[in-house]
Amino acid sequence: MLKITLVKSTIGSTPYQKKVVAALGLRKLNHSVELPDTPQTRGAVNKVSHLLKVEEV
């Protein structure tokens, strides 16, 4: 499992990056979600890694 936290605002990000953050289930700053560690999740995290903090649970 991965604990993913949004630590930087999506203001100024591209619309694609905003959609990726929303698809991960993140809404507001410092909002965290736990998702399974799959290649699909890792790929989405890599697209917006500069906005996130990722921890293995």
C-alpha positions as CSV (number, residue, x, y, z in Angstrom):
1,M,0.0,0.0,0.0
2,L,1.1,3.6,-0.7
3,K,0.1,6.6,1.4
4,I,-0.1,9.5,-1.0
5,T,-0.4,13.1,0.3
6,L,-1.0,16.3,-1.8
7,V,1.6,18.8,-0.4
8,K,1.6,21.4,-3.2
9,S,-1.4,23.1,-4.8
10,T,-2.5,22.3,-8.3
11,I,-3.0,26.0,-9.0
12,G,-0.8,26.8,-12.1
13,S,-0.6,23.1,-13.0
14,T,-1.8,21.9,-16.4
15,P,-5.3,20.6,-16.8
16,Y,-3.8,17.1,-17.3
17,Q,-2.0,17.2,-14.0
18,K,-5.1,18.4,-12.2
19,K,-7.0,15.4,-13.7
20,V,-4.3,13.0,-12.5
21,V,-4.4,14.4,-9.0
22,A,-8.2,14.1,-9.0
23,A,-8.0,10.5,-10.3
24,L,-5.8,9.6,-7.4
25,G,-8.6,10.7,-5.1
26,L,-6.9,13.8,-3.8
27,R,-9.0,16.9,-3.2
28,K,-7.3,19.5,-0.9
29,L,-3.9,20.3,0.4
30,N,-2.6,17.8,2.9
31,H,-5.3,15.3,2.0
32,S,-4.1,11.7,2.1
33,V,-5.3,8.5,0.4
34,E,-4.0,4.9,0.7
35,L,-3.9,3.1,-2.7
36,P,-2.5,-0.3,-3.7
37,D,1.0,-0.4,-5.0
38,T,0.3,-1.2,-8.6
39,P,2.1,-0.1,-11.9
40,Q,-0.9,2.1,-12.7
41,T,-0.7,3.9,-9.4
42,R,3.0,4.3,-9.7
43,G,2.7,5.7,-13.2
44,A,0.1,8.3,-12.0
45,V,2.3,9.3,-9.1
46,N,5.3,9.7,-11.4
47,K,3.3,12.2,-13.6
48,V,2.7,14.5,-10.6
49,S,5.5,13.5,-8.2
50,H,6.4,17.2,-7.7
51,L,3.0,17.8,-6.0
52,L,3.0,14.7,-3.8
53,K,4.6,13.0,-0.9
54,V,4.6,9.2,-1.1
55,E,5.1,6.8,1.8
56,E,5.0,3.0,1.8
57,V,2.6,1.6,4.4
